[in-house]
Amino acid sequence: MKTSPKARIKRQFHRTYEHQKKRMQQCRDRARLEDISELLGTFERASIDYKVIFDDYDDLTINTPRNWIQHNYTFQSWGKINSQPLKNSYVINNVYYENWVELFNQIIQQEFLEPQLVYIVWGSQPLLKVQLFDIIEYMPVIFRQYWCTWIVSPEEGWCIERNKERDISFLPIN
C-alpha cells in the first residue's frame, strides 16, 4: 500500500520532532547534573553508592519524592514547609554551616531514624537516592547545592528540610 506524500512528510516531521524533544531533554538533564557535580564528585571520592534520578519536576501526576513532598506538606508563601499542623515536628532556627553535621546527626539519633535509603531533593536539580547514614558528614556539601534542600523518606513518612533562612526542620507526617 502506497502512502501519500503528505502522510510521509507528517510521519517524518513527527519522528524529527520526537528526536529533537528527546535531545532537548538530554541537554536539560546534563545541565541539571552539572549543578550537583561537586556533590557527585565528593560521593565518588568517598565511594558512596548513589543513584541519580531525573524526574519531570513539572509533572505532578507521577509518583516521585518531589511530588510526595508537595502532596504531604503545605508550603508557606516564601517556600518553607508549614510545620504548624504537623505533630512531633520541630524547627531549629538560624543554623550555621559549622553546625550542620552535628545537628543532622542529633536529629537522626533523637528520632531513632534507621539506616535506610533516602532521597535528596532540591528545586529543579535531579534527585539523589542514597543511604541515610552515608551522607551525614557530607551535609555541608549537600546543603550548599541549593537554597532549599529536603532529605526525604516517603516509606517512613518524614522529611528534613533546610531552607534559605538557615532553619532545619524535622517534619514527620504521622
C-alpha positions in Angstrom: 0.0 0.0 0.0 1.4 3.3 -1.1 1.4 6.3 1.3 0.7 9.8 0.2 3.5 12.4 0.2 1.5 14.3 2.8 1.4 11.3 5.2 5.2 10.6 4.7 6.0 14.2 5.4 3.8 14.2 8.5 5.4 10.9 9.8 8.9 12.3 9.1 8.1 15.5 10.9 6.8 13.5 13.9 9.9 11.4 14.1 12.1 14.5 13.8 10.1 16.3 16.4 10.3 13.4 18.9 14.0 13.1 18.2 14.6 16.8 18.9 12.4 16.6 22.0 14.5 13.7 23.3 17.7 15.5 22.6 16.5 18.7 24.3 15.6 16.6 27.4 19.0 15.0 27.4 20.6 18.5 27.3 18.4 19.7 30.1 19.3 16.6 32.2 23.0 17.2 31.5 22.8 20.8 32.6 20.9 19.8 35.8 23.5 17.2 36.5 26.3 19.8 36.2 24.5 21.7 39.0 25.3 18.9 41.5 28.6 17.8 40.1 30.6 19.0 43.2 28.5 16.7 45.4 28.7 13.8 43.0 32.5 14.1 42.9 32.6 14.1 46.7 30.4 11.0 46.8 32.6 9.2 44.3 35.8 10.0 46.1 34.2 8.7 49.3 32.9 5.5 47.5 29.3 6.3 48.4 26.7 4.5 46.4 24.1 6.8 45.0 21.6 6.8 42.2 20.7 10.0 40.2 17.0 10.2 39.3 15.9 12.6 36.6 12.2 13.5 37.1 10.0 15.9 35.3 9.6 18.3 38.2 6.6 19.9 36.5 4.6 16.7 36.1 2.6 16.3 39.3 0.9 13.1 38.0 3.8 10.8 38.5 4.9 9.4 41.9 8.3 10.9 42.8 9.8 12.0 46.1 9.4 15.6 44.9 5.7 15.1 44.4 5.4 13.2 47.7 6.7 16.4 49.4 4.1 18.6 47.6 1.3 16.1 48.3 2.0 15.7 52.1 3.0 19.1 53.2 1.7 22.6 52.8 4.1 25.4 52.0 4.2 28.9 53.3 4.2 31.8 50.7 8.0 32.1 50.8 8.6 28.3 50.1 9.2 26.9 53.6 7.1 23.8 54.7 4.5 24.9 57.2 5.3 22.8 60.3 2.4 24.2 62.4 -0.2 21.4 61.6 2.4 18.6 62.0 2.5 16.7 65.3 6.0 16.0 66.6 7.7 18.3 64.1 10.2 20.9 65.2 12.3 23.7 63.7 15.8 24.7 64.7 16.3 28.3 63.7 19.3 30.0 62.2 21.7 27.0 61.9 25.1 28.0 60.7 27.3 25.9 58.4 29.6 24.7 61.1 26.7 23.0 62.9 25.1 21.1 60.1 26.7 17.8 60.6 26.3 17.8 64.4 22.6 18.9 64.1 21.8 16.3 61.4 23.4 13.6 63.5 21.4 14.8 66.5 18.1 14.6 64.6 18.9 11.0 63.4 19.6 9.9 67.0 16.8 11.8 68.6 14.2 10.5 66.1 15.7 7.0 66.1 16.0 7.0 62.3 17.1 3.7 61.0 19.6 3.0 58.2 17.5 3.4 55.1 17.5 4.7 51.6 16.5 8.4 51.4 16.1 10.9 48.6 17.9 14.2 48.5 15.6 16.7 46.8 16.4 20.2 45.6 14.4 22.7 43.5 14.9 21.6 39.9 18.1 19.5 40.2 18.0 15.8 39.8 17.2 13.7 42.9 19.7 11.5 44.6 18.9 8.2 46.2 21.4 7.3 48.9 21.8 5.6 52.3 21.0 8.0 55.1 24.0 7.1 57.2 26.4 7.6 54.3 25.5 11.3 53.9 25.8 12.6 57.5 29.3 14.0 57.2 28.6 15.5 53.8 25.6 17.7 54.9 27.6 20.9 54.2 28.1 19.9 50.6 24.5 18.7 50.2 23.0 21.8 51.7 25.2 24.1 49.6 23.8 22.7 46.4 20.6 24.8 46.5 18.9 27.3 48.9 16.3 24.7 49.9 17.1 21.0 50.5 14.9 18.2 51.6 16.1 14.8 52.8 13.1 12.6 52.4 11.9 9.1 53.4 8.5 8.6 51.8 8.4 5.0 53.1 9.0 6.2 56.7 6.9 9.3 56.3 9.4 12.1 57.2 11.3 14.9 55.8 14.3 17.0 57.0 14.2 20.5 55.4 16.9 23.1 55.3 15.6 26.4 53.9 17.0 29.7 52.8 16.5 31.2 56.3 19.1 28.6 57.6 16.4 26.8 59.5 16.5 23.0 59.7 13.2 21.2 60.4 12.2 17.6 61.1 8.8 17.0 59.7 7.1 13.7 60.2 3.7 13.3 58.5 2.2 11.0 61.1 
